Amino acid sequence: MSDWRRTTLGEVCRLKAGNAFPQSEQGRASGYAPFIKVSDLGLAGNSSSITEANNWVSEGQVTRLRLKLFPEGTSVFAKIGEGMRSERIRQLTVPTAIDNNLMAAVPKTGTDAGFLHYLLHTVRLASHAVGSALPYLRQSTLTDLPVTIPAHTEQQAIAAVLGVLDDKIAANIALATTARQTAHTEFLVRVRGISPRERRFADVAEISGGGTPSTKNPAYWNGEIPWATPTDITALAGPYIESTSRTLTEAGLSACSSKLFAPGAILMTSRATIGAMAIAQVPTAVNQGFIVVEPEHEELRWWLFHEMQDRTDEFRSWANGATFLELSRGSFKNLGVRLPEPAALRSFSELASSLHDVARASLGENRTLAATRDALLPRLMSGKLRVSDAESRASAAGA
């Protein structure tokens, strides 16, 4: 590490907060530039780059609202609350406006943008937060953080090794997205002209919900049983839930109004965010924020999944509630379901199953790639691992 030098984060990048963006102005109408919010950071899955956004701004809005467009290569991260604790750091791929709950790190001359992105992962941003009720990051605190960096050529070499892994992750996300979109396009072709008739969702599937055992009883928690919340679903890169952030013990499951749903159950969020969906890949319990659909036979599984995905706007229209909107199980059960002829159903089931297998496998490989990247990162960024050795490990991981 003889050519590494001590400096501060403020010497290698400019730190800037984003802009407030009125809810009434938000939408996808113009497509001039993406506007990234904290919730958008999860769209990238395991990738370091963010290529999607739920909101876009027009050229007129940028001027009128004085929105800052941060350049490609800028790293962004949440600066307040739960989003900050997750430490999701994403690199912009196009000029982008960001919310005022986000902070941008723009590399200065002599700092490689990719290296800066990975450097931010090593400084443990959340550990520098202040405030107890709603912790947040001060720009001045981050500016003064001590860091150690190598010469520019070494920065580029380190970023290139880690970037190979991230490029493979991004390619897998693109493959998974294409496979899922192809499956849904095939569904739309087959469902055309079919109207909901006499059969309801309750006629073709078992419809259930979930619950939460007492959070005050430690005997109910940190067991071996996955227990999903809507946040687990909305954070997924694809609709396949393999694990959850919290788990139950057998006692917790017994004290919970959720049963243990078998792999293949369709989990759909039913309150606040309505219509986010995933297929359980392992036996999973859920909290009360779900409608769980278990088709009466296997050939219905992917048809019902895409039928529900296609009707999320309709589901939201049936929701009600004073505190937050919720779609009741009773309302959902009685909604009519569009069904094709048996031969068409079998054909779609086979095609959709194979396409979703491709998508799930691609995202599964990403977990391995991300684990390799995250293991290499601190050793490369501290100078303890040579770039040549890291390249070999990246290659072994499939990058």
Summary of the structure (lengths in Angstrom):
residues: 399
radius of gyration: 23.2
end to end distance: 26.6
largest distance: 76.0
contacts: 1327
relative contact order: 0.13
helix: 44%
strand: 22%
